[in-house]
Amino acid sequence: MPADPDCLFCKIVSGELPATLIDQDERTITFMDINPATKGHALVIPRTHAPDLLAVDEGDLAACMAAAQRVAKKARERLGADGVNLLNSCGAAAWQTVFHFHVHVVPRYEDDPLELPWTPKPGDEAEIKAAAEALTA
């Protein structure tokens, strides 16, 4: 998909907008989030525009995940992170605000204040089974 002239991340890829780059390869660019959730919060994007997870090229998706893994390892080794969240929002209802596929690499620290809005709790077994059947049909 060609670059979107109105896309903030396409402008970062082209160099039109500045970003603090920390990793890049032929398919991806990784840069620091300017609104970080924790110390070291970075974004991994494909160089090629795709609005979301449903549209991203499979090769670009694989490259983004490999880049996310590289950054996650560095966060543990160099920033002393105790863990890492990888997050993707697909669609406005899922809190996507920039419509260029991206993965958040969020280092986690035992004492960080970040709280995600989802709190795991046991689900309804019948509902889980019904959803699984619909997804495998």
C-alpha positions as CSV (number, residue, x, y, z in Angstrom):
1,M,0.0,0.0,0.0
2,P,1.5,3.4,-0.9
3,A,2.3,5.9,1.7
4,D,-0.6,7.9,3.0
5,P,0.2,11.7,2.8
6,D,-1.9,12.4,5.8
7,C,-0.4,9.6,8.0
8,L,1.8,10.7,10.9
9,F,3.8,7.5,10.8
10,C,4.3,7.6,7.0
11,K,5.7,11.1,7.6
12,I,8.2,9.6,10.2
13,V,9.1,6.9,7.7
14,S,9.8,9.5,5.0
15,G,11.8,11.7,7.3
16,E,9.3,14.5,7.0
17,L,8.6,14.4,10.8
18,P,11.3,13.7,13.4
19,A,11.4,10.7,15.6
20,T,13.9,9.2,18.1
21,L,14.8,6.0,16.1
22,I,16.2,3.1,18.1
23,D,16.0,0.2,15.6
24,Q,15.4,-0.2,11.9
25,D,15.7,-2.7,9.1
26,E,14.6,-3.0,5.5
27,R,10.9,-3.5,6.5
28,T,10.5,-1.7,9.9
29,I,11.3,1.4,11.9
30,T,11.2,1.5,15.7
31,F,11.1,4.8,17.6
32,M,10.3,6.1,21.0
33,D,6.7,6.9,21.9
34,I,6.4,10.6,22.7
35,N,3.6,9.8,25.2
36,P,5.3,6.9,27.0
37,A,3.4,4.6,29.3
38,T,6.6,3.6,31.0
39,K,10.4,4.2,30.6
40,G,11.5,2.8,27.2
41,H,8.0,2.6,25.6
42,A,8.6,2.3,21.8
43,L,6.6,1.8,18.7
44,V,7.4,-0.6,15.9
45,I,5.9,0.2,12.5
46,P,6.3,-1.2,9.0
47,R,7.8,1.1,6.4
48,T,4.9,0.3,4.1
49,H,1.6,1.9,5.1
50,A,-1.2,-0.4,6.3
51,P,-4.0,1.1,8.3
52,D,-4.3,-1.8,10.9
53,L,-3.6,-5.4,11.8
54,L,-6.2,-6.6,9.3
55,A,-4.5,-4.9,6.4
56,V,-0.8,-5.3,7.1
57,D,1.2,-7.5,4.8
58,E,2.1,-10.8,6.5
59,G,5.8,-10.3,5.8
60,D,5.7,-6.8,7.4
61,L,3.8,-8.3,10.3
62,A,6.5,-10.9,10.9
63,A,9.2,-8.2,10.5
64,C,7.4,-6.0,13.1
65,M,7.2,-8.9,15.6
66,A,10.9,-9.7,15.1
67,A,11.7,-6.0,15.7
68,A,9.5,-5.9,18.8
69,Q,11.3,-8.9,20.2
70,R,14.7,-7.2,19.6
71,V,13.5,-4.1,21.5
72,A,11.9,-6.2,24.3
73,K,15.2,-8.0,24.8
74,K,17.1,-4.7,24.9
75,A,14.5,-3.3,27.4
76,R,15.2,-6.2,29.8
77,E,19.0,-6.1,29.3
78,R,19.6,-2.4,29.1
79,L,16.8,-0.7,31.0
80,G,16.3,-3.4,33.7
81,A,12.7,-4.0,32.7
82,D,11.1,-6.9,34.7
83,G,8.7,-7.7,31.8
84,V,7.3,-6.3,28.5
85,N,3.8,-5.8,27.1
86,L,3.3,-5.9,23.4
87,L,0.1,-4.1,22.5
88,N,-1.7,-3.5,19.2
89,S,-5.0,-1.6,18.8
90,C,-7.0,-2.5,15.7
91,G,-9.8,0.0,15.1
92,A,-11.1,3.0,17.0
93,A,-13.2,0.8,19.3
94,A,-9.9,-0.8,20.4
95,W,-8.3,2.6,21.1
96,Q,-6.4,2.9,17.8
97,T,-5.6,6.6,17.3
98,V,-3.0,6.4,14.5
99,F,-4.2,4.4,11.5
100,H,-0.9,2.9,10.5
101,F,-0.2,-0.5,11.9
102,H,2.0,-0.4,14.9
103,V,3.0,-2.4,17.9
104,H,3.7,-0.8,21.3
105,V,6.6,-2.3,23.1
106,V,6.0,-1.3,26.7
107,P,8.7,-2.3,29.2
108,R,7.2,-3.1,32.6
109,Y,8.8,-2.6,36.0
110,E,7.7,-4.2,39.3
111,D,7.0,-0.7,40.7
112,D,5.5,1.1,37.6
113,P,2.1,2.7,38.0
114,L,0.7,1.5,34.6
115,E,-2.7,-0.1,34.8
116,L,-4.3,-1.5,31.7
117,P,-8.1,-1.2,31.6
118,W,-8.6,-4.9,31.3
119,T,-8.6,-7.0,34.5
120,P,-8.6,-10.7,33.8
121,K,-11.3,-12.7,35.5
122,P,-12.9,-16.1,34.8
123,G,-15.1,-16.2,31.8
124,D,-18.3,-18.0,31.1
125,E,-17.3,-21.5,29.9
126,A,-20.3,-21.8,27.5
127,E,-19.6,-18.4,26.0
128,I,-15.9,-19.3,25.6
129,K,-16.8,-22.6,23.9
130,A,-19.3,-20.9,21.6
131,A,-16.8,-18.3,20.5
132,A,-14.2,-21.0,19.9
133,E,-16.6,-22.9,17.8
134,A,-17.4,-19.8,15.7
135,L,-13.7,-19.0,15.2
136,T,-12.9,-22.6,14.1
137,A,-16.0,-23.1,11.9
